[in-house]
Amino acid sequence: MCLEFIYKRDMLLWLVRHGECGFLNESDPEPRLTPEGRGKVEGIASRLSDADPRKPEILFCSPLERARETAAVFNGFWDLPIQDGDFLLPHVGPAQVLEKLKGVENHDVALVGHMPNLGLLLATLLWGLPPREAVVPRGAAALLDLKAWAPASAKLLHFIEAS
């Protein structure tokens, strides 16, 4: 009799909130990162890379410009194709995000998005349901170790914000 064991490794999840952005005005329909915001994002990306050199295999980003600019900074360390993630828009709930992520099982994933959905997702993965919103400052990044795309399945490895 032969027994087969299938090892399911833990997954890594990087959660990154976009950096500080300017205000909307008539000439700019979508806010972009401020120079200070970009600088802080660059510092956070560098500190996270120094703290843990592992890299995601997949990078999803909200379609909003401030998130795209933030993803581009982090991607300077990761060098991945950036995939559109409508599920990372500000008011998408954690259940919808987790459902989307089930399609990338056994992969290390980075998500670049907004509050409140990143805060709700972080809280759901760490503490379970019902979700409580965790505060994720602009530009901050978290790295989690997950057993599954499910509530209360994660352990926080790193949380880095601007100093």
N, C-alpha and C positions, 0 to 999 in steps of 0.2 A: 504494500500500500504506500502510495506517495502522497505526502501532504504538500500542498502549495500555499505559501504565505505571500500575500501581496502587501507590500509596504506602501502605505499612503503617507507621503511626507507632508509636513506642515507647509502651509502656503505663507508667503509674505505679502503684506499690503502696505503700500505707502499712501498716505492721505496728505494732500497738499492743498492748502487754501491759497487762492490768488493773493498777490501782494497788494500793497496800498495803491489805490488808483485815483485819478482825478475825478472831477465832477462832470456830469453831463452838461453840454451846452449845445446851442443850435449848430455850431460848425463841426462838432464831434458827436455823432449819434450814439457812440458807445465808449464808456470810459476806458482809458488805457492806464498802464502802470505809470506812476510818477517816477522821476529819476531816483528819488529816495526809496520808493517802493521796490524798484528794480534792484538797487544796491542791497537792500535788506534780503530780498529773495536770493540774490547771488551768495550772500553770506550764509544763509540758512542751508542752501543746497550744498555748499562747500562743507559746512559743519556736519551735515547729515552724511555726506559721502565719507568724511573722515571718521565719523563714529561707527559707520557700518558700510564697508565697501561693496556689499552685495548689491545687485542691480535688478530691477524688475525685468520681466520678459515682455510685458504688455503695458502700454501707457495710454490711458483714456483721458480725454480732456473735454471739459465743457466747451461748447462752441462760442462762448462769449470771449471777446478779445482779451480782457484782463487775465483770464485763465489761460488762454493760448500763449500769451507772453510769458506767464509764469512757467508753464510747461516747457517752453523753449529754453528757459534758463536751466531748469533741472535736467532737461534732455542733453545739455552740454556735458553732463556727467554720465548719462545713460546711453545716448546715441541709439534711440529707438524710433520707429515710425509712430507718429502721434495719431491716435484714432479718435474720431469724433465720439463724444459721449453725451447725447441729449439727456441721458439719465442722470447727468451731473448738474443739471440746471438747478437754481436755488430752491425751488419748492417741490422737488421730487422726493418722495418718502423713502425711508430705508428699505422697506419691503420691495419696492420696485428696483432699487439698486442691487439688493442681494439676489433678486430673481435674475437680473441681467448677468451678474457675476457667476452664477451657477454654470453658465455656458463656458467659462474659462477655468473650470476645475483643474486643480493641480498646477496652476501657473502662478508665478509671482507677478502682482499687478500694482500699478501706480494709478491713482486717480487724482486729477487736478480739478478743483471745483470751488464751491461757494458755501457760505452759511445760508440757511440753517441746515441744509441737507448733510454736509460733512460732519457737523456737530452731532446731528441725530444718528448718523451712521456709526460714528465713533462710539457714542454712548451705547447704541444697540449691540455692537460687537463686543464691547467690554462688559456691559452690565445687564444686557437682556432687555426684555419688553416689560412694560410699555416703555418706549424710548423717552429718555430725558435728554435734553440738549446739552452736550459738552461744549465748552467754549474753545474754539479754534481761532486764535488771532490771525489777522491778515498775514499771509506769507509763511505761516507756521507749517511744519511737517511732522507727521507721526509715522512711525514704522511699527506694524503689528505682526505678530505671529498668529496664524489661524489654523484651527483644525478643520473648519468647514465654513461655508458662507452661511452662517446661522447666528442668531442672537447668543450672546454670552460665550462665544467660541474663541475669543481672541485674548492675547496677552500683549500688553504694551511694551515694546522694546526700547523705543526712543521717542521723545517729544521735544522738538527743537523750535524755538521761536526767536524773534529778533531780540537782541539785548539792548 
